[in-house]
Structure formats: structure tokens, C-alpha cells
Amino acid sequence: MAARSSDWLQQPPGMDDEADLELDVRLSWDSEPRLWQDVLTEELWRTFAGTREKEKRPGLRTTGQAPGLESQNPGPRRLGVEVLNEDTLVLSLPKPSPSNCEGSKEESTGWGAVGRGVSSHAAQEAAGRADQFLKPICWDPEDFESTSNRPDALPWQPKKLAVPHRVEKKRRLEHGDPVLATAVSSFTRHAFTCGRGGVKVWSLVKQVVVAWYPECYLPVQIPGAYLRTCLLFSNSTALLTGGHNLAGVSLWDLMAPSLYVRAELPCAGLSCQALAASPEDCLAFAGFTNGTVRIWDLRNQSVVRDLPGCLNGAKSIAVKDQNIWTGGLDACLRCWDLRTTRDPQEYPFEAQIMSLSASPKEDWVLVGTANGRQWLQPTRGGQKRMVGCKDGTILGLKFSPLGHWWVSVGTDGLVSIYSMPTGTSVVQVPETSSITCCDVSASNHLMVTGFRDHAVVYQIAY
């Protein structure tokens, strides 16, 4: 992977010297000045940054400066040992050097270059004309809130409110190639689509229905190499990318002023097809086509341990407590206990295992198979049980952050949401083709799916 990206935290044009100093460390989701003309966007900023005003002001903001930036703390800028959103820890990183990014300047909201020497008034007039041709998308402030602040995170909240009752398509991302993996961050307000040629990064604050140009592109520049998967850390601080014929798994720093490869986790000669991470333990995991699972220490990029497996036995990987679960084309679910050196426990299935997802709250691992069946495998002993069936091969599974439901996608062309623990189907969204992958944001309100040449972002209502 090439360590190229853009300055995605630049200040808007037309600012005076004092504002320049204040905005030298502006937040990553801050966008071009025209976005701040929208009252809802202002409210989103205040909600997410924790700087709500006591009284809402009617009318539109007409200055080029982002509201609330005059006095608010811009927050963390790079991966140091810092606290994000209460208990989110960020790993220690060296400071990167900014560089240019490939991508569209027209749809850049901070990761691409911001034009210099243009007055805020002129920028607003141009933006106003452009906005007349765009259909506005009304994001709810809850879409970008942490689940720890939400009522449905409380144990006494009625269970029915914790399960979605409606899913709406909000944006189509034109990736252009088959989307192999997706990720969505409610913290940085971006979606990530992974194809063989690289990862495209899309802003979610733009008021467009169809996005043609990514805000940033993280390409593969090694001849003969290609990506197979990517993984967003649960705290949105970093992105892992892995694939074939690469020297290592790339660790992209998402908290730096410029996106860059912080480290390469060595795996020369191995073809990566699955990734997992435990940021709180400073560990990263990868499954390879030869069945090996490799564990790295993120603090020094050293190999902690290699877990041997069977050929094509690690197509999917999940981390639950001190256990590593893998499943693959040999139809066997394996579990390693990291506290011992014993051989893994093996659980045979009747069909190839295509996807795994560990429950964030309970002792379950969700298993999706090629025959369309979904199983809950207990992580502390006991018999697995079937909790749903689709009409085609399951290609992706993901638990919600609170563990009350999961999303399942595959060749049947349906985005299906099932409730825990019974596996009752609660919402289905029909699509026109097979769905290759899926992800759910930490806010519990956004979802992204991948297709043959594009991705779709959905808004989840409760």
C-alpha cells in the first residue's frame, strides 16, 4: 500500500490569523464552509462535539467559520495515549508528514485539498448554486452519537426499542469495482469501501444521494498485488488493509492530520483474507489462505504468535475475550485459547463457513454458512443452534454494537436484520443483486453494504 493521502484536517478559506491558529487542529469531520449554512448540520456538529448551545438560533449561519470552533477543544489529533469518547483509548503513533491525496476536490470535505485565496462569501454563493441541484439528506443527530449515550444502551429500556423497525437507503457510493469489504465510522463520519485496487474513503456529511468521487483513495501500488479485505478499529482510530502479494498488513492512521501508513505488519509470502483487531489489547489478527492465523503486537509491529490451521480454514476471523475463532471453506469452526498453547477446539459444520461475528455483550459467535444457514455457537460450551436461514449463500454477518440484533447479507439480494436471541427476522431490504459484505456503525444507526460495483449507506430507525 502506498502511504499517500490528503490533508484532511485543513482550515476553510477566508479565515483571519487568530482563527487560523484556532483551526490549526480542526476536527476530521469538519467540512467545507458551505456545509455550515445548513442548520441541521450545525446541530449535528454541536451534538457530536458536545458543545450544544443553550438556545437554538433561527435562520442560517452566513460566516465561513464552522460554528462552535471558536471556543471548543478540537480534541485528539493523532494516535497518542489519549481518551476519545469517554473510555476509547488510542494507541501511540509517530507524527506523520502531510502529502497530497488522489481524489476529487469537488467532493472533498477535509481529506482532500481545500481551495486557498477564495473569499467565504464567494464560496457560499457557489455552494448555494450547486446545492439547488442536490437532494438534501437529513441525517439525525443520533446517527453520529455514541451508543454509550443512547437510551437503548440502558438495561431498563424496553427491548422492543432496541431492535430496528425501519431501514432507509440514504446514499449510493460509486466504487466502480467489486466491493470486497466495507466499514462505516460514525465518529469520523466516513464510509470505507475496499476493492482489489485500494480503499476509497467517502464523506457522509455531503448532501448528495449518489457519490461519484471519494474524498480520498488509498491505492495499492505494488505490481501484481491486490487487496482482499479491510477492517476499521472499533474506536475508529485506525484502518487495517490486507491482501495478496503484499509485504504486510497496512495500518492506516485515521487520527493524524494526513492519512498515512503508520506501520506494516509483516506477512511476506502469505495471502491475507480476514482481519480482526483488539485495540484495547494492542493486538491485530489476520487469517491467511493457508489456514494460518497471525497475531501482531501493535505497539512494535512484532509477531506475537502464529496459529497453524488447515488450507482455506481461515476465511473469516472473530475475537471474543481471550479466544480466536476462525471459519473457512473446510466447514470447520476452530477456537484457540490465547492463554494456552493447546491445539484449537474444532466444531464441524455441514457447509462452508463464510462469515463470523462475535456478540459484543453475550457469549455467542454467529456463524454464516454457504447453504444460507445462521448458527449461534456458544463460546463457553454447549450445543450450537440454528437461528435463521436465507435463500442463498451468506457472504457477510455483523452484530450491532449493543448485540441486540445482527445484519446478514448474501446472494439472495436481501439486507436482513434479525433480533437476538431467537433470530426473528425484523427488517428486510430488497436489493437488485448479490450483497458481498456489510458493516454497522458504533452509533447503532448507520449501516453500509457492498455490491458488484458500488456500496449503499442506510439509516436505521428504532
N, C-alpha and C positions, 0 to 999 in steps of 0.2 A: 504494500500500500504506500502511496506517496504521501508524504507529510505536508500536503498542501491544503490550505483552506483560506478563509477570508477573515478580515477584521469584522467580527460580528457584534462588536460592542462599541460602535463608533457613535459620536455625537451628531445630532442633526445640524444642518447648515443654519447660519444666521444667528449664532449664539455669541454673546459677548464674552470677555475674558474670564469674568467670575464664573459664569455658567460653564465655560469650558473646563475650569478646574473642578467644578462640582460633577460634571458629567464625564470626567476622565475615566471613571469606573462605572459607567452606566450598565444597567442590567441587560442580560442577554435577550430577553423577550421584548425589550423596548424597540419600537419600530419607527418608520419614517414619520415626519411631522404630520402628514395628512391623516394618519390614523387617529391622532388625538383630537380631531374635530368631532369625533363621534362620542356622544355622551355615554353610551353603553361601554365603549372601550375604556373611557376614563374610569367608569365604575369598576370594570374588570381590574384595572391597574390598582385602584385603591383596595379592592377586596384581596387581591393576591399578594400585594406587598405589605398589607397590614396597616395601611395609612388612611383609613376611611375618614372623610370629613364629617363633622357633626351635622351639617346641613347640606343637602344637595342644592346646587345652584342650577336654575333653569337656563336654557339657552346653550349655545355651542361655544367651545373654547376657541379663541381666534389667534392665540400666540403659537409660535413654533416650538415652544418648550413643552416637554412632557409634564403633565400635571403631577404634583407631589414630589418631583425630583429636587425641588429647591431645598427641602429640609430632611428628606428621608435618607436613611442609611442605605447605600447601594448594595450592601450585602457582600457575600464572598465573591472573589474574583478568580481564584484558581484553587486547585486541589491542595489545600493545606490541611492541617488537622483543625477543622472548623465545624461549627454546628449549623445545619441547614434545617429549617422547619422543625424545630424542637430537638429531636433526637437523631437526625440524619448526620452521620459522620462522613467526612470527606478525606480521602487519602492524601498523603503528602506528595507533591509534584514539583518539579523544577519549573521556572517561569519560561514560557515559550517565546519565540520571536514571531511577530506577525508576518503574514505573507498574503499574497493575492489568492483569490478563490475563483474557480471556474463556476459559472452560473450566470443567471440573469440579473442584471441590475434593476430591471423593471419590477421584479417581484421580490427584491431583497428587502428585508426588514431589519437588518442589523448584521447578518453574517456576510452579506455582500457589501460592496463599497457604497458609501453614501456620497452623493454629489456635493462638491465644495463650491463656494462662491455664488450660491443661488440664494436669494432672499427667501425668508419664510413666507412672505406674502405671495411671491410668485409661485413657490412650491405648492401653497394651498390652492391657488387658483387652478393650477394644472391638475392637482389631485381632484378638485371638485368636478372638473370636466370629465375626468376618467371615471369617477365614481358614478356618474349618471348612467353608465353602461354596465354597471355591475349590480348583481342582485345581492343585497346585504344579507349576511348570515348572522343571526342573533345568537351568539354564544351566551349561555347562562353563566353568571359568576361561579356557580357551584362546579362547573366543568373543570375549573382550574384550582379548586380548593383541595387541600389535603384531606384524605379520608379521616384523619385523626380529629378534624374539626367538624365532621359531619354528624348529624343526629343519628344516622343509621349505623354509626360505629358504636353507639351506646348499647349495652346489653339489654336495657329495658325497652328499647324501641320495638314496636310490633314487627314481627318477622316479615309480614307481607310488604312492608315498606322497604325492605332490604333487597327485594327482587325486582328487576326491571319489568315495566308493563308496556314500554314502547321504545323502539329504536328507530331513529330517523337518520337517513343519509344526509350528510352535510357538505361533503367535499369529495371531489374526484381528483386524484393525483396522477398525472400522466407520466408514469415512469418510462414507458417506451420499450421495456424489455420484461421478460418474465420476472415477477417479484417472488424471490425465494424466502424472504423473511421481512417482517415489519416490526416497528416499535413506535410507541407514542408516549410523549412526555407532557404531562400537564404542568410540570414545573417550568420547563423552558418553552412550552407551547410550540412544540415541533413534532412532526412525524418523520420517521426514517423508513426508507424503502431500500432493500438490498437486492441488487441484481448481480449477474456474473461480472459485469464491468466495474461495479463500485456501489457505493451507498449514496443516495440522494436525500437531502435534508430539506424539509418543507415547513414553512411557517404556517401556523394555524391562526394567526391574527389577521391575515389578509381577508378582505371581504370579497372573495371570489367563490364561485361554485365549482369551476374546473381550473385547476392549477397546471399550467403547461411548463413552467420553468421553476426548478428547485432553487431554494435560497443558497444552497451550497452543494457541491459534488465532491465526494471523497473517492477518487478513482484508483483502480489497480493499474500500475504502470510497469509491471514485470511481464515480459513476453511469455505467453503460454500459461499464465496464472489466471485464476478467476476465483471469485467469492462463492461461497455456498450458504453462508448464514451470518447473522449479526445478532448482538444481544445488548440491550440497554440495561445499565445497572438499575436496581430497584430505587436508588436515590437520585437517578438521572445525572450523575456526575461524570459518567464515562460510557463509552460505547466500544464493545468488542466486535471485531470482524475476523472471520476465518474462512479458509477455502483450500483450493488445490494448488500445489506447486508454489507455495509461499514459504518464506523462511520462518515465519512465525505468525502468531495471532496478534493482530494490531490492537493496541489500547489507545483509543482516541479520547483526549481530554476535552470534555464539554463545558468545563468551568473556566477555561482560560479565555483571554481576550480573542485569540485566534484558535480555531480548531486545528489540532496538530496531533501527531502520533507521539504520545508520551513514552511508550515502550513497545518493544516487540517481545512477545512471549515465545521462546524458541520451540519450534516443532518441525525442523527441516526434515524433508522426506516423508512427512505424514500429511494426509488429506483430511482436513477438519470438516465435519458435517454437523456438529452440535456444540453449543456453548452454554455455560452456566456460570454464575458468579455468586460469591458471598462477600459483599463489600465490608460487612461488619467484622468478618474474619480475615479480610485482606487476601482472599483466595479466589482464583479463577479456575474453571474446569473446561475441558474440551474432549469431545468424543470424536474418534477418527474411524476411517473406513475399515481399518484392520482390527477394530474392536477395542483398541487401547483407550483408556481414559487417563489424561494427563492433568496433574494439579500443579498450579504455579502459586508462588508467594508474590503478591502484587507489590510488596514493598521493595523487593530487589530483583524481581522477574526470574527467580531461580525455580527450577523444577523440584517440587516437594516430593512427588511420588508418581509412578506410573502404575496403573491398574490394568493388567492384561485381560483381554477378552477374546471373543470369537469374531471371525470375519463378518463385517456388516452388523455387528452386535451392538453398536453404539450410535444408532441413527438419531436418538433423542436422549436427553440427559436432564435429570432433575435433582436438586439438592434439598434434602429435608433433614433438619437438625444435623446430626453427625453422620448421616448416611448419603451415599451417592447411588442414584437409581439410573439404570440405562435400559433401553429397549431398542430392538432393531429388527432386521429382516430375518433373523433366525428364530423369531417368535418366542424369545425368552426374555423375561424381565429379571434383571440382576440387581442386587443390592450389596454395596460394600459399606462396611462399618469403618470409618476413618480412624477409630480408636484402636483398631486391631490390625494384624497382618493376615488374618484368615482369608480363605477363599470366599467369594461372594455367595450369598444365598441366591438360588435360582427358582423362578416361578414360570413354568411353561404356559403359553397361551396357544389358542387354536389358530391364530393368524398372525401375520407380521405386525410388529408394534411400530406405529407410525409417529406417535406423539405422546409426550408425557407432560404432566403438570402437577406440581405438589401443592396441596392445600396449605394456605398460609396460616390457618388457625387450628386445623384438626389433623389427626394422624391418618391422613389418606394421601395416596398418589393416584391421580387419574390417568388411565391408560386408554388410548385410542388405537384401534386396530384396522387392518386393511379390509376386513369384512364389514366395517361400519359399526362395530360394537364398542361401547364405552364401559369401562370397568373401574370400580373403586378398589384399590389394593390397600389393605390396612398396613401401616408401617410398623406396628408393634405386635404383629402376629395375628393370625386369623385367616378366614377364607375371603377371597375376593368376591365381589358381587356386581352383576351387570346393572347399569343404571341408565340405559338408553341405547337406541340403535338408530343409525342413519341408513339411507338407501344407497350409499356409496362409500368409498374409502375415506376414512378420516385422515386429513392432512395436517390439521392443527387443532390444539386444545389450549385453553388458558383459563385458569381460575381468576375470579375477581379478587381485588386486593383484600377484601374482607372475608372471602371464602364462602359467601352466601350463594354464589352461582358460578357457572362457567360457560364459556362460549366454545362452540365446536363448529369447524368448517371442513369442507372436503369436496369430493367430486359430485355430490348431489346438488351443488349450487345453492345451498341454503346456509345462511348465518343463523345458527340455532343457539338459544340460550336455555340452559337447564338449571333448575333450582336444586340446592342441597337440602337434605341428603338423599332424597328419593329419586332424583333425576327426572323430575317432571318437566316437560317442555313448556316454557312460559312465553317465549317470543321466537318467531321465525321471520327472517327477512329473505325473500327470494332474490337471487341474482341470476344472471343470464349465462354464466359459465362456472367452471370449477373454481374453487377458492383455495389458494395454496397455503395461506398462513394467517395468523391473527395475533392481536395483542390488545391489552386493556390498560388504560392509564391508571396511575396511582390515585387519581381523583375519583375513580369508580364511575366516571361519567363520559368518558371518551373511549372509542374502540376503533381499530384500524384493521383492515383485511387486505390481502394481496391477491392479485389476479394475473392473467397471462401477460398483460402489458400496462397495468395500472393498479392503483390502490384506492380504497374508499375509506373515508373517515365518517364515523357515526357518532351521534349524540344519544346517550342513554337517559331515559326518563324513568323516574320511580313513582 
